[in-house]
């Protein structure tokens, strides 16, 4: 091995995100530190899978006769634990990319959530999936020696986790990677054979390559330093369900998901006939940090006859099921299938259809059998499942049944069937309002009249909501209707116990507003599409709504933000005839020069309505001047 200080040695600093993560690892007292072994063995297994796949088209990579295997060696005297594999290995660039950089999407979000509160930050470690960096929870120095299959030169990577690492040339017989952990004093218990055997069997029994364990200086079956195979090495997904326990499924999930939580739903299925495949899929118990990665790629592992092929499986599952973890193993595909061949392969297309239908069927069963458990799944993955409503027309009915929403009728999740079942007798539409976040949606002034009449409105705050609503017009024969577009229909939805004289008074008020509405339209000109009296407002003076033929306001805002449409379309300004401000303005219309006296109030009313919608005043400088003049008139002279 090359000695430190040679011409080939290079010291490099970790990127900022790695340094922050390592600081958290090194200085934590994490209650589940034993997960480091699971993570490192899982990485070693992946390296063996990758080499097995590469060797299909490049047999020379395995021509030296080396068996794919993982070896764990504990040396209590030296205080080291070594995890070695005969997998694909890494060259210098791979070591820098994989061990000096965090490329995983979602890392920035994870790090942004670090608060400085140790107990809170430690709980986030589990959500992140700590991988290789978990080594520094138990080791004060980590050395990695690796040689990439097909190359002659090996490299060494070494770090104490304190901000930098050293890369140097090294010597290694054969391809693969060795990770040598120099354990901290309080982690020496991890070198004991009983703990290692118990932990490896717990976490790694399902791994399909043999794992051997050797503890130096100890005797096993009359032999000193004997290496013993500790896993069964069979592919878990090929075994009958009757042979598997919940613990078996949980540990396999943690292996494929690199996550310490428990799965919310296990889907284990096998198909034989026109197509033959096995699938073991999991709905995670918590939302992965990369769920909203723009690539929207599923990461389920594809195997062919137990040989790993790829985990880039966008042809195998639709993007709206990208939260699934697990494996699909085909008996019908060729072992040498390429990435390009997957894209138009009819067998892959049939597997995709069958697996997608099976997943949605199992999710629907959970929704019907265990409402609380399903709502936790929906809370985590509903925004992603709803993407299928506009991109998967063939399964739209199923996805609509699975969809859950918040509404103005309490905090519980509501299905569309629930909503339709409690519609008013004379209610013809499913009403909804969309917005940027749940709290903003609840405050929408357009809801006031609906709440006053106890008409339920769905509160939609996911970005995808505006898009699926543009593709779906109705559910169970009831059209979807936005409360921020067109007429409100509220005159047809009055409470049955409404006082007749109150209704007549409301009609008189509306008629009185015709002249004021015309005057305000004359003042505001093309700033608005129209001005009209509102029956949807009970507390707010004015609000904006889209025209009957226009885009819903929130969808229009999204499209403008992404430069997918031109300028803002004029909106209808609705005024509340019962509001004191509107009544005061109505009294002014009969005075001298009402166009002049109402100009500032009219524009301030419009700007107020824009602000309520999350927009800025059309002319902020003019808004400030008008507001100053109004305040000046209201302040008494000193």
C-alpha positions in Angstrom: 0.0 0.0 0.0 1.3 3.5 -0.8 2.5 5.3 2.2 1.1 8.8 3.3 3.0 11.7 1.9 3.8 10.2 -1.5 3.4 12.1 -4.7 0.1 10.3 -5.5 -1.5 11.4 -2.3 -4.1 14.1 -2.4 -6.0 15.8 0.5 -9.5 17.1 -0.4 -12.2 18.8 1.6 -15.7 17.4 1.8 -18.4 19.5 0.1 -20.3 21.6 2.6 -23.3 19.3 2.8 -21.1 16.3 3.7 -19.3 18.3 6.4 -22.5 19.2 8.1 -23.8 15.7 7.9 -20.6 14.2 9.2 -20.4 16.7 12.1 -23.9 15.5 13.1 -22.7 11.8 12.9 -19.4 12.2 14.7 -20.8 14.2 17.6 -24.0 12.3 18.1 -24.9 9.5 20.5 -27.4 7.9 18.3 -29.6 5.3 20.0 -29.6 3.0 16.9 -26.0 3.1 16.0 -26.0 -0.5 15.0 -27.6 0.4 11.7 -24.2 1.3 10.4 -23.6 -2.5 9.8 -26.8 -2.9 7.9 -26.0 0.1 5.7 -22.5 -1.0 4.9 -23.5 -4.6 4.2 -26.4 -3.3 2.0 -24.0 -1.2 0.0 -21.7 -4.2 -0.4 -24.6 -6.3 -1.7 -25.5 -3.5 -4.2 -21.9 -3.5 -5.4 -22.0 -7.3 -6.0 -25.4 -6.9 -7.9 -23.9 -4.3 -10.2 -20.9 -6.4 -11.0 -23.1 -9.5 -11.8 -25.1 -7.3 -14.2 -22.0 -5.8 -15.9 -20.5 -9.2 -16.3 -23.5 -10.3 -18.5 -22.1 -8.2 -21.3 -18.5 -8.2 -20.2 -17.7 -11.7 -18.9 -14.0 -10.8 -18.5 -14.9 -8.8 -15.4 -15.4 -12.1 -13.6 -13.0 -14.2 -15.5 -10.6 -14.6 -12.6 -13.0 -17.0 -10.9 -13.7 -14.7 -8.0 -17.0 -15.5 -6.3 -19.3 -12.7 -5.4 -19.3 -12.5 -1.6 -19.2 -10.3 1.4 -16.7 -10.9 4.3 -17.0 -9.3 7.8 -13.8 -9.5 9.9 -13.6 -8.3 13.5 -10.2 -7.8 15.2 -10.8 -6.9 18.9 -7.0 -6.5 19.5 -6.6 -3.9 16.7 -10.1 -2.4 17.4 -11.1 -2.7 13.8 -14.1 -4.0 11.9 -13.7 -4.7 8.2 -16.5 -5.1 5.6 -15.2 -6.4 2.4 -16.9 -7.3 -0.9 -15.9 -8.7 -4.3 -18.3 -6.4 -6.1 -17.8 -3.7 -8.8 -15.3 -1.6 -6.9 -14.4 2.0 -7.3 -11.7 4.0 -9.0 -10.4 7.4 -7.9 -13.2 9.4 -9.4 -15.8 7.1 -8.0 -14.4 7.5 -4.5 -14.5 11.2 -4.8 -18.0 11.2 -6.2 -19.5 8.6 -3.8 -17.7 9.3 -0.6 -16.8 13.0 -0.8 -20.1 14.3 -2.2 -23.8 13.7 -1.5 -25.5 13.3 -4.8 -28.8 12.0 -3.4 -31.7 14.3 -4.1 -33.4 15.6 -1.0 -30.1 16.1 0.9 -30.4 19.8 0.8 -34.0 19.6 2.2 -32.7 17.3 5.0 -29.9 19.7 5.9 -32.2 22.7 5.8 -34.3 21.1 8.5 -31.4 20.7 10.9 -32.3 23.0 13.8 -29.3 22.8 16.2 -31.5 21.0 18.7 -29.7 17.7 19.2 -32.7 15.5 20.0 -34.6 16.8 17.0 -31.7 16.6 14.6 -31.0 13.0 15.6 -34.5 12.0 14.8 -33.9 13.3 11.3 -31.0 11.0 10.7 -33.3 8.0 10.4 -35.4 9.9 7.8 -32.4 10.6 5.7 -31.0 7.1 5.2 -27.4 7.5 6.4 -25.6 5.0 4.2 -21.8 5.0 4.2 -21.6 8.1 6.5 -23.2 6.1 9.4 -19.6 4.7 9.8 -18.6 7.8 11.6 -21.2 7.2 14.4 -19.0 4.3 15.6 -15.6 4.9 14.1 -13.1 7.8 14.6 -11.2 6.8 11.4 -12.5 5.1 8.3 -10.3 3.7 5.5 -11.6 2.4 2.2 -9.5 0.4 -0.2 -11.1 -0.3 -3.6 -10.2 -1.6 -7.0 -12.7 -1.3 -9.8 -13.4 -4.4 -11.8 -11.5 -4.4 -15.1 -8.7 -2.2 -13.8 -5.3 -2.9 -12.2 -4.9 0.1 -9.9 -6.5 0.3 -6.5 -7.1 3.4 -4.4 -7.3 4.3 -0.8 -9.7 6.8 0.8 -9.2 7.8 4.4 -10.9 10.3 6.8 -11.6 11.0 10.4 -14.9 12.7 9.5 -13.7 16.1 10.5 -13.8 18.1 7.3 -11.4 16.4 4.8 -10.2 13.1 3.4 -7.1 11.7 1.8 -7.0 9.8 -1.5 -4.0 7.8 -2.5 -3.0 4.9 -4.7 -3.0 1.5 -3.0 -2.5 -2.2 -3.7 -5.3 -4.7 -3.7 -5.6 -8.2 -5.0 -8.8 -8.5 -7.0 -11.7 -6.2 -7.5 -14.0 -5.0 -4.8 -14.0 -2.8 -1.8 -12.8 -3.1 1.8 -14.0 -0.7 4.5 -11.9 -0.7 7.6 -13.5 1.0 10.7 -11.3 2.0 13.6 -13.9 1.9 16.3 -14.4 4.4 19.0 -13.8 3.3 22.6 -17.5 3.3 23.3 -18.2 1.1 20.2 -15.9 -1.8 20.9 -18.9 -4.0 21.8 -19.6 -4.1 18.1 -16.6 -6.4 17.7 -18.1 -9.2 19.8 -19.1 -12.4 17.9 -22.6 -12.8 19.5 -23.6 -9.3 18.6 -22.2 -9.6 15.1 -23.9 -12.9 14.4 -27.3 -11.7 15.8 -27.2 -8.4 13.9 -26.1 -9.9 10.6 -28.8 -12.6 10.7 -31.4 -10.0 11.6 -30.5 -7.5 8.9 -28.9 -9.5 6.1 -30.4 -13.0 6.0 -32.2 -12.1 2.7 -29.1 -10.9 0.9 -28.5 -13.1 -2.1 -24.7 -13.3 -1.9 -22.9 -15.3 0.9 -21.8 -13.3 4.0 -19.1 -14.7 6.1 -18.0 -13.6 9.6 -14.6 -14.1 11.2 -13.7 -12.8 14.7 -9.9 -12.8 15.1 -8.6 -14.5 18.2 -11.8 -16.5 19.0 -12.6 -20.1 18.6 -15.6 -21.5 16.7 -16.3 -25.3 16.5 -12.8 -26.0 17.7 -11.1 -23.8 15.1 -9.5 -20.4 15.9 -10.3 -17.5 13.5 -12.9 -19.6 11.7 -15.0 -17.8 9.0 -18.7 -18.8 9.1 -21.5 -18.1 6.6 -24.2 -16.2 8.5 -27.0 -15.7 5.9 -29.2 -18.0 4.0 -28.5 -16.2 0.7 -31.9 -16.8 -0.9 -33.9 -14.1 -2.7 -36.6 -13.2 -0.2 -39.2 -12.4 -2.9 -39.0 -15.9 -4.4 -40.0 -17.5 -1.1 -43.7 -18.3 -0.2 -45.5 -15.9 1.9 -46.1 -18.6 4.5 -42.4 -18.8 5.2 -42.0 -15.1 5.9 -42.7 -13.1 9.0 -43.5 -9.4 9.4 -39.9 -9.0 10.7 -38.6 -10.6 7.5 -40.5 -8.1 5.4 -39.5 -5.2 7.5 -35.8 -6.0 7.3 -35.9 -6.5 3.6 -37.7 -3.2 3.2 -35.0 -1.5 5.2 -32.4 -3.0 3.0 -34.0 -1.9 -0.3 -35.2 1.5 0.9 -32.1 2.4 3.1 -34.6 3.6 5.6 -35.1 2.7 9.3 -38.9 3.0 9.4 -41.4 0.2 8.9 -43.4 -0.2 5.7 -47.0 1.0 5.7 -48.1 -1.6 3.3 -46.4 -4.8 1.9 -47.4 -6.1 -1.5 -46.0 -9.6 -2.3 -47.3 -11.2 -5.5 -46.3 -13.8 -8.0 -47.7 -14.2 -11.5 -47.4 -17.3 -13.7 -48.8 -17.7 -17.2 -48.6 -15.3 -20.1 -46.0 -13.4 -18.1 -44.1 -14.7 -15.1 -42.7 -12.5 -12.4 -42.4 -12.0 -8.7 -42.8 -8.6 -7.0 -42.2 -7.6 -3.5 -43.1 -3.9 -3.1 -43.5 -1.6 -0.1 -45.3 1.6 0.6 -42.9 3.4 3.0 -44.0 4.4 6.4 -42.8 7.9 5.9 -42.3 10.3 3.0 -38.8 10.0 1.4 -37.0 13.3 1.1 -36.6 12.9 -2.7 -40.3 12.3 -3.3 -40.7 15.5 -5.3 -37.5 15.2 -7.3 -38.3 16.7 -10.8 -37.2 13.5 -12.6 -40.2 11.6 -11.0 -38.4 8.3 -11.5 -39.4 5.2 -9.7 -36.5 3.4 -8.0 -37.8 -0.2 -7.7 -35.1 -2.7 -8.5 -35.6 -4.8 -11.6 -34.1 -8.4 -11.5 -34.2 -11.0 -14.3 -34.0 -14.6 -12.9 -32.6 -13.2 -9.6 -29.9 -11.2 -11.4 -30.0 -7.5 -10.7 -30.5 -5.4 -13.8 -31.3 -1.8 -12.8 -33.0 0.5 -10.3 -33.8 3.1 -12.9 -37.2 1.7 -13.7 -39.4 4.4 -15.2 -40.7 1.9 -17.7 -41.7 -0.5 -15.0 -44.0 1.8 -12.9 -45.7 5.1 -13.6 -44.2 8.2 -12.1 -47.1 8.6 -9.6 -46.1 5.4 -7.9 -42.4 6.5 -7.5 -42.7 6.3 -3.7 -42.8 2.5 -3.9 -39.7 0.5 -2.8 -38.8 -3.1 -3.5 -38.1 -5.5 -6.4 -39.7 -6.9 -9.5 -38.1 -10.1 -10.8 -39.0 -11.3 -14.3 -38.6 -14.8 -15.7 -39.3 -13.7 -19.3 -36.8 -11.0 -20.0 -33.3 -11.6 -21.4 -30.4 -11.3 -18.9 -28.6 -9.0 -21.4 -31.5 -6.6 -21.8 -30.2 -3.1 -22.2 -31.6 0.2 -20.8 -32.8 1.1 -24.3 -34.4 -2.2 -24.9 -36.5 -1.7 -21.7 -38.2 1.3 -23.2 -40.2 -0.5 -25.9 -40.3 -4.0 -24.6 -43.8 -5.6 -24.7 -43.0 -7.9 -21.7 -42.0 -4.8 -19.7 -45.2 -3.1 -20.7 -47.3 -6.1 -19.6 -45.5 -6.3 -16.3 -46.0 -2.5 -15.8 -49.8 -2.9 -16.4 -50.1 -5.9 -14.1 -48.0 -4.5 -11.2 -49.6 -1.1 -11.3 -53.1 -2.7 -11.2 -52.0 -4.9 -8.3 -50.5 -2.0 -6.3 -53.7 0.1 -6.7 -55.9 -2.9 -5.8 -53.9 -3.5 -2.6 -54.0 0.2 -1.7 -57.7 0.2 -2.2 -58.1 -2.8 0.0 -56.2 -1.0 2.8 -58.5 2.1 2.3 -61.6 -0.1 2.7 -60.3 -2.2 5.6 -58.3 0.3 7.7 -59.4 3.9 7.4 -56.8 5.3 9.8 -53.9 3.4 8.3 -54.9 4.4 4.8 -55.2 8.1 5.7 -51.6 8.0 6.9 -50.6 6.6 3.5 -52.6 9.3 1.8 -51.2 12.1 4.0 -47.7 11.1 2.9 -48.2 10.2 -0.7 -51.6 11.6 -1.8 -50.0 14.6 -3.6 -48.1 12.1 -5.8 -51.0 9.7 -6.3 -53.1 12.6 -7.6 -50.6 13.0 -10.4 -52.2 9.9 -11.9 -55.5 11.6 -12.1 -54.4 13.7 -15.1 -51.8 11.3 -16.6 -53.4 7.9 -16.3 -56.9 8.1 -17.8 -57.4 4.4 -17.7 -57.2 4.2 -13.9 -58.8 7.6 -13.2 -61.9 6.1 -11.6 -59.8 4.0 -9.2 -57.7 7.0 -8.3 -60.7 9.2 -7.7 -62.1 6.6 -5.3 -58.7 6.6 -3.5 -58.4 10.3 -3.3 -59.0 12.1 0.0 -59.4 15.8 0.7 -59.8 18.4 3.4 -63.0 20.4 3.4 -64.8 23.2 5.2 -66.7 20.5 7.2 -64.0 19.8 9.9 -60.5 18.5 9.9 -61.1 14.9 8.8 -60.2 13.5 5.4 -63.1 13.4 3.0 -63.6 11.0 0.0 -65.5 12.2 -3.0 -68.2 9.5 -2.2 -68.5 11.1 1.4 -68.9 14.5 -0.2 -71.5 13.5 -2.7 -73.4 11.6 0.0 -74.0 14.7 2.1 -74.6 17.3 -0.7 -77.6 19.6 -0.2 -80.8 18.4 -1.9 -80.7 21.2 -4.4 -76.9 21.2 -4.8 -75.8 20.3 -8.3 -72.0 20.6 -8.1 -68.9 19.5 -6.1 -67.5 22.9 -4.9 -63.7 23.4 -4.4 -61.2 26.1 -3.9 -57.5 25.9 -4.7 -54.5 27.8 -3.3 -50.8 27.7 -2.4 -51.2 26.2 1.1 -53.8 24.8 3.4 -54.1 27.8 5.7 -54.3 30.3 2.8 -57.1 28.2 1.2 -59.1 28.2 4.4 -59.0 32.0 4.6 -60.3 32.5 1.0 -63.0 35.2 1.2 -65.0 33.4 -1.5 -65.8 30.7 1.1 -67.8 33.0 3.3 -71.2 32.6 1.7 -70.8 28.8 1.4 -69.9 28.5 5.1 -72.9 30.7 6.0 -75.2 28.3 4.1 -73.4 25.2 5.4 -72.4 24.2 1.9 -69.3 22.0 2.0 -66.3 23.1 -0.1 -63.2 21.0 -0.8 -59.9 22.7 0.2 -57.2 21.9 -2.3 -53.7 23.1 -1.7 -51.4 20.7 -3.6 -49.9 22.1 -6.8 -51.2 19.1 -8.8 -54.8 19.9 -7.9 -55.3 22.6 -10.5 -54.0 20.3 -13.2 -56.0 17.2 -12.5 -59.2 19.3 -12.2 -58.5 20.7 -15.7 -58.6 17.1 -17.0 -61.6 15.8 -15.0 -65.0 17.4 -15.2 -67.1 15.3 -12.8 -67.5 12.5 -10.3 -70.5 10.3 -10.0 -72.4 12.6 -12.4 -71.6 15.8 -10.3 -69.5 18.4 -12.0 -66.5 20.0 -10.2 -67.0 23.8 -9.7 -64.5 26.3 -8.4 -65.9 28.9 -5.9 -63.5 31.4 -7.4 -64.8 31.2 -10.9 -68.1 32.3 -12.4 -71.4 32.6 -10.5 -71.7 31.1 -7.0 -75.1 29.4 -7.3 -75.7 30.3 -3.7 -79.1 31.8 -4.4 -80.2 28.2 -5.1 -78.5 26.9 -1.9 -80.1 29.0 0.8 -80.8 27.3 4.1 -84.3 25.9 4.3 -85.1 27.9 7.4 -84.1 31.3 5.8 -86.5 34.1 6.6 -88.4 35.2 3.5 -88.1 38.9 4.4 -84.3 38.5 4.7 -84.2 37.0 1.2 -86.3 39.8 -0.2 -84.0 42.4 1.6 -81.0 40.7 0.1 -82.5 40.9 -3.4 -83.3 44.6 -2.8 -79.7 45.2 -1.7 -78.4 43.5 -4.9 -80.6 45.8 -7.0 -79.3 48.8 -5.2 -75.8 47.8 -6.1 -76.4 47.8 -9.9 -75.7 51.6 -10.2 -72.7 51.4 -7.9 -71.3 48.5 -9.8 -71.7 50.3 -13.1 -70.0 53.4 -11.6 -67.0 51.3 -10.3 -66.7 49.6 -13.6 -66.5 53.0 -15.3 -63.7 54.1 -12.9 -61.7 50.9 -13.0 -62.0 50.4 -16.8 -60.1 47.5 -18.3 -58.5 46.7 -14.9 -61.5 44.5 -14.3 -63.7 42.3 -16.5 -66.8 43.4 -14.6 -68.0 44.7 -11.2 -71.1 43.0 -9.7 -72.8 42.5 -6.4 -71.8 39.3 -4.6 -73.8 36.7 -2.7 -70.6 34.7 -1.7 -69.3 37.4 0.7 -70.5 37.9 4.2 -67.6 39.6 6.0 -65.2 40.9 3.3 -65.9 44.1 1.4 -64.8 42.7 -2.0 -63.1 39.8 -3.8 -62.0 38.7 -7.2 -63.3 35.8 -9.2 -62.5 34.5 -12.6 -64.9 34.9 -15.5 -67.1 31.9 -16.4 -64.9 31.2 -19.4 -61.6 32.1 -17.8 -59.0 30.0 -16.1 -59.3 29.4 -12.4 -57.3 32.1 -10.7 -54.8 29.9 -8.9 -54.1 27.8 -12.1 -53.6 31.1 -14.0 -51.1 32.2 -11.4 -49.1 28.9 -11.6 -49.0 29.2 -15.4 -47.8 32.8 -15.3 -45.1 31.8 -12.8 -43.8 29.2 -15.2 -44.0 31.5 -18.2 -46.7 29.4 -19.9 -49.1 32.2 -20.5 -48.9 36.0 -21.1 -50.2 38.8 -19.0 -52.8 38.5 -16.3 -56.4 38.3 -17.4 -58.8 40.9 -15.9 -61.0 39.5 -13.1 -64.5 40.1 -12.0 -64.6 42.3 -8.9 -67.5 41.3 -6.6 -68.6 43.7 -3.9 -70.5 42.8 -0.7 -73.7 44.9 -0.6 -74.0 44.5 3.2 -70.5 45.7 4.1 -70.2 49.1 5.7 -67.5 50.2 3.3 -69.6 49.3 0.3 -72.7 51.0 1.8 -70.6 54.2 2.4 -69.4 54.1 -1.2 -73.0 53.6 -2.4 -74.1 56.7 -0.5 -71.4 58.7 -2.4 -72.6 57.8 -5.8 -75.4 60.4 -5.6 -73.1 63.2 -4.7 -71.2 65.7 -6.8 -68.6 64.2 -9.1 -68.9 60.6 -7.9 -66.3 59.5 -10.4 -63.7 61.7 -8.7 -64.8 61.1 -5.1 -64.9 57.3 -5.5 -61.7 57.0 -7.6 -59.3 56.4 -4.7 -61.7 54.1 -2.8 -62.4 52.1 -6.0 -58.8 51.4 -6.8 -58.0 50.7 -3.1 -60.9 48.2 -3.1 -59.5 46.5 -6.1 -55.9 46.4 -4.6 -57.3 45.0 -1.4 -59.0 42.2 -3.3 -55.8 41.5 -5.1 -53.8 41.3 -1.9 -56.3 38.8 -0.5 -55.6 36.6 -3.5 -51.8 36.8 -2.8 -51.2 39.2 -5.7 -49.5 42.6 -5.5 -51.3 45.9 -6.3 -51.2 46.6 -10.0 -49.4 49.9 -9.4 -47.7 49.7 -5.9 -46.6 53.4 -6.0 -50.2 54.6 -6.8 -51.5 52.3 -4.1 -49.2 53.8 -1.5 -50.3 57.4 -2.6 -54.0 56.6 -2.4 -53.6 54.9 1.0 -51.7 57.9 2.3 -54.3 60.4 1.1 -57.1 58.3 2.7 -55.2 58.1 6.0 -54.5 61.8 5.9 -58.2 62.5 5.6 -59.0 60.2 8.5 -56.5 61.8 10.9 -57.7 64.8 12.9 -55.7 68.1 12.6 -53.4 68.9 15.5 
